[in-house]
């Protein structure tokens, strides 16, 4: 066959396309991005919610019930603003706030330059009076000797009665002068004692042992025991509180004063330490009422003092009914938690390994600010008392720092 015709019978094919680029690296990148997004949406760590917790407290079978709740303040039975006995300029102050002082410890000193001069003058006057007294005593001794000699001469007929009278008068006059000079010495001694006491009064001392809670004067300022006009004169060096005399003053509505008795047990809670129950007792009920406020003042003492208790702190108290001690003896046991920690009266949130666990509980009676939990909660478990809205079971939580 003709070669040209055979060439016409060939099938003309298009040249093959260049090899396509591999697509698997792109797929891997897409899968990794999807995995990261899924982790971020479903497996990312939760932000922990800040909550405040308290520990569930176990109660005994002999716990008394609360018959009255009230509020008051911590006060000091012995508290004094220490001042001087007279107006003077402060030259030295030896106290600072928070310092503990002993009885008669020096707190400050006043300027004593004028008094020191007066004291030196009184000393000189005393020495002069004593010297004059010695002179008069010597003259009296001489006059008495002359009188004795004149008496002897008169008895022997060698002297006249007139000379005897003169000798007697001279002796008696000097005896009277001696008495006056002795009185002058005593007066000078008393005057010296006055200036010595005034010098001692320039040193201001602590009237009792306690803690300085206020420093009111500085060196160079004037101080006076009475208020002076203008505001440039201080009325005290500082204020001292006897911390061993702290107690609680409460104004009880007169309609409920029949629930309070002397010696009655009281549980106090400081506003600064709401989870600390302080055993106390009623010291006295002041036998008068406030007509305007219709209240009666009650003094409550601490069974044991603590350095955390400070004057003027706010405090809530729960008066206990001692007659009700036997009521719980039949078996009302459980734990106490703040009433605000119980939600809907049926469940609490317990912190377990950094997460909030919703726990159903059986509730009992209210005891002051607390609620009795008779089931579902064990002593020592941490219960949430304050949390952000929407706290749910399983949420990550962390305790707030006080």
Secondary structure, DSSP 4 states (H G I P E B T S, - for coil): --HHHHHHTSPP-PPPPPPPPP-HHHHHHHHHHHHHHHIIIIISPPPPEEEEEEEPEE--TTPPEEEEEEEEEEEESSEEEE--SS-EEEEEE---TT-EE-TT-EEEEE--HHHHHHHHHHHHHHHHHHHHHHHHHHHHHHHHHHHHHHHHHHHTT-S-HHHHHHHHHHHHHHHHHHHHHHHHHHHHHHHHHHHHHHHHHTEEE-SSSEEEEEE---TT-EE-SS--GGG-EES-SEEEE-GGGEEEEEEEEGGGGGG--TT-EEEEEETT-TT--EEEEEEEEEEEEETTTTEEEEEEEESS--TT--TT-EEEEEEEEGGGTTTGGGT---EEEEGGGSBTTTEEEEEETTEEEEEE-EEEEEETTEEEEEES--TT-EEEEE--TT--TT-BEEEPP-
